Every structure is written in C-alpha cells, then in structure tokens.
C-alpha cells in the first residue's frame, strides 16, 4: 500500500532542514497513522543506503537510479513496485518543498527485464539451497569486504559534502565523481548484506554429504572432451568465485551445468567460445 500523507500544519522549512535524515523526520509526521510503520521502515532503508548525514543538495539522479536497480535485484516485482512507490512520494515531497531542484522521483523506476533476472536468480537459489551458501573462508572474505566498503562509503560521503561546498555545481567534476563512487559502493554494500543475510556456511558435513555428486562447496574434476584437458576446481557461490584460485562460480555456464550431476555424467555447455562438452571425472 502506498503511504498517504496528511496535513499537520508543520512547516519544516522553519527548522533549517538540510540533510536527508532531517527531511525524513518531518515527512514522517505528515503520513497517516495507518501507513506510517511501513513507510518509516522503507524510507529508513533508503536513507541508510544514501547515508544518514547526506545533504539534500548533494543528491543526484544516477544514485537514485542505482537504488532502483538495488531494489529490483533484491525483491519480487510486486514488492519492489510498492517499495519504490513509497520512496517516490518522499522524493516528490522534497521537490514540492523546494529542498531539491530536480524531481528525482522520475529516476526511480524498475528497468525492463528485472523480473526475468529475479526469476533466474530465484531459480539458481532454489538449486543451491535456501539462502546463500558460502564456504567458511568465503563468508569471512565477504565480511571483511563489507567492512572496507562501509569505510569507503563514509569517506565518499565526506567527499560529497566537501565538493558540494562549491556552490557552482554546473561543472563540478569532483562532486559528480564522488556521487557516482558513493552510489556504486552503496549498491555493492547492499548486495553483500543480502548475500550474508541468512547465509549458510558450507562444511564437509552439509556440503558434500554424498561422494560422487557435484555440490556447492565441493571439489570437482572435469574434462573438456574436445581437448582432453582436465581441471580441478571448487564450486562456490558467485560472490566467492576466483578462477586464479581454482574457485568456479555456480552461476557460470559450466558451474550451473554440473551442479547436482554425478561422476561419469557428460554435460553440454554453451560457452563464449562455442558449444563444449565436459565429463565429470571426480567429485568429493
């Protein structure tokens, strides 16, 4: 349900609103009592994604578009539409009050194809198990990466405030660069948090219960029948994939084709180099 606003007679402009968090605090008071809980939850996510201390005049269309992509990639279509509708009303309120010069609400929309991508992602998750399944080392690496990205986002927020101090923003390259970097880092933070939320740590007990079957977290040797070349890899969650370390993504063409198969099976895979056949030689 889209939140409806009510007239409270409050004049936020008199209180010197300058940050997104301050604007949200006053906007929440204009929402009807029935809609306030859902709206507050969703807008709280939005503000945290931007950065609680973000100034209103530093908001830019590209990062609003990034947020649309983030919502589209981490939710079902009906849910994503409802969530974006709540944020759109908030952005429209900011424009109406004169807090921002551009109508940022128009940049908040789901791109075509998101439904298909979400369905494919759900199918992949169903194959691998409930939630993200990560090796112990991969889980720790993602936690370390998340901590580093949060530090980076804080720095980019500071860079945005510094660059925005130059009121001539028509050709303010540092400001645009900082905004773009902040948006990209925030998007990656959201993706990692989603992967870590409810993640299952793969162990020898829950990752390779039956020998001879290719499972997430297990090691497998496959032979390319055309060349006869054999490679040994560990099949891991896409966020852990590292070809140089012998970690193959379960979301790759080959990884997706062999998962769940048994030793002796032959699979046909459409690769960038053309159609190839692989035989599963060993799995444990």
N, C-alpha and C positions, 0 to 999 in steps of 0.2 A: 504494500500500500504506500502510495506517495504521500509524504507528510504535507498537511495543510497548515498554513500559518494563521495567526490571529493577531488582531491589533491590540497591543498592550499600552500604547501611548508612550513607549520608551524611545528616547532619542539617543541612540548610540553615538552619534556624531559629537555630542556634547562631552563625551568621555575620552576623546582623543584616541579612537581605535586605530591601531597601526599594524597589528600583526594578525595572522590568520586565526590564531587561538583566541584573541580578544574578540574578533568579529564573530567567531562561533559561539562564544559565551553569550553574547547579546542576541544572536539569531535564535539560539535555542529557546529563549524566553518568548519568542513570537510564535512558536509551534504549539499546536493544540496538545492538550494533556494526553490524549489517546495515542498520538503519533510521536510524541517526544522520545520515548525509550528507544524505538527502532532508529529514529533519525539521529539521536545522540550517539548511538553505537556506530552507525555507518560513518557519520561525519567525524567522529573521533578517529576512526581508521584513516580517513582521508587526511586529516590534519597531521597525524603522526607520520604518514607517508611523506607529506611535504616537509615536515619539520615544525615542531610546535612554535619555534621562535621566528618563523618566516614572516618577513614583512609583506604586506599586501601589495605594495608596488613592485615587488620582485617576482611575482607570479607570471609565468609565460605559457603561451599556448602549447609548445612542444611537450612540456611535462604534464599538462592536463591530458594530452593525447596519450602519453605514456601510462597514465593512471587508467585510462580506458582499456588499454591493452592488458594491463595488470589484472584488472577485474575480469576481463573476458577470458583470460588464460587460467583463472583460478576459481571458476564458478560455472554453474549451469546457466543456460541462456535466460530463462525467466528470472532467476535470482539476480543475474548480472544487470539486467534491464532495470529492475526495481532499485538496486543499489545505486546505479548511475542516476536514476531519476531523482533520488534524494539529494545527491551531490549537485545536480543541475540546478535545483531550486535554490541551494545555498549560493552557488556562483551567480545566479541571476539576481539574487538579493544583493550581493556585493556590488554588482554593476548598477542596480537601481539606486543604491545608496551613494553611489559615486566613489566607493572605496577603490575600485579598479576602473580603468578607462576602456578596456576591451571586454566584450561579452565572452568570457572564457567558457560559458556553458555550451556554446556551439561546437567546441572542440572535444566535448565529452560524448563519444558515441562508439558503439561496438562496430568493429570492422567486419565486413562480409568474410565468411569462411571461418569465423571464430567458432561457430557451432560445430563444424566438422572437425576442426582441430581439437576441440574439447572432447568430442566423442572419441576420437582416436586416442587421446591421452587417457581417457577413462578405460578404454578397451585394453590399453597397454598395462594400466594399473591393475586391472582385473586379472590379467595373465600373470603378473608378477606377484600378486597378493594384495592384502589390504594395506593401503598407505605405502609410503616409500620404504623400500627395503635396502638397507645400506650395510656395508661391511663396517666393522668397528673403526678401522683406520679412516675410511671414507667419511664416517659420521663425525669424527674428530676434526678432519680437514675442513669439513663444511662449517663446523662451529668456529674454527679459527678464522676462516674466510669471512664469516658473518661479522665477527668482532672487528676485523680490519675494515670492512666496508662501512660499518656504523661510525667508526672513527673518521673515515674519509668523508662520509656524508656531513658530519658535523663541521669538518673543515670547509667543504663546499658551501655550506650554509653561511659560514663566516665570510667566504669569498664573495658570495652574492650580496651580503649586506655591505661589504666594503665597496664593491663595484657599483652598487645601486646608489651609493652616496653621491656619485657623479650624476647630477640631475639631467644632463644631456645624454639621454639613453638612445638617441637616434642611431648612433654608430658606436655604441658601447660594446665592443667586441669582448672584453673581459667578462661583462655581465652575461652576455649570451652564452659564452663558453662555460661559465660557472653554472648557469641554469641547466644547460644540456648535460653536463657532468653529474650534477645533483640528480637529475631525472633518471639517468642511466643507472647510477649507483642505487637509488631508491628502488628501482624496478628489480635489480638483482637481489637486493635485500629481501624483497617480498617473495621472490622465487625460492630463495634458500630457506626462509622461515616456513614457507608452505611445505617444502620437502622435509624439513626437520620435525614439523608438527605431526605427531603420531607415528614417527618413523620406527621401523622395526630393525633392530641390529641383527644382522645375519651371523650365525655361529655355525660351527660344524654340525651341531645338533639340529638346528632348524633350517640350515641352508643346503645340506646335502644328505637328506635322510635316506635316499636310495642311490647306491652306486650305479653308474651307467646311464643316469638321466641328467641332462643338462639343466642346471638350476642357477638362479641368480645367486651370485656369491661363490659358485663352484668354479673349478678349473676344468677346462676342456681343450682337447687337441683336435683340430680339424684339418683335413687335407683337401686342397683345391685340386679337383680331378684333372683339370686341363693341364696344369703344370706339374702336378705331383708334389707341390710344395706343402709342407705341413707346418702349422703354427700352433703354439700352446698359449692360451690366454685365460684370464679370469673374467667371467661375465659379471658386470656390475651395473648399478643404477647409472643413468646417463650423466648425472652430476659428478660421478666419480671417474668417468671414462678418461683414460690416458694411454693412447696407443704406445707411447715410448716406454711405458712401464708394464706393457702387456695386459692392460685393462680395457676390455671391449665393452662398449655401451650396449645394453639390452635393447636400446631404441634404434640401433643401427640396422641396416638391411640384413646383414649376416647374423647379428646378435638376436634380432627379432625372429629370424627364421629357425635358429637352432634351439632356442629355449624351449624346454619341455620335451625335446626329442631324445632318443636313446642312441647308445653306441651302435654303429652299423648303419644308421639311417643316412640317407642321401637327401640333401635339400638343394633346390634350385633358387638362386638369388639374383635379382636384377640389380646390378651394381653400376656405378658411373662408367665403368669400362665395358659394360655389356653383361649378358646373362652368363652366370657361372654356377658350377655345381660343386658342392662341398660334401665330404663324407665325415661323419663324426667318428673319430678314431678312439678317443678316450674321454671319459667324463668322471670326475670324482669331486 
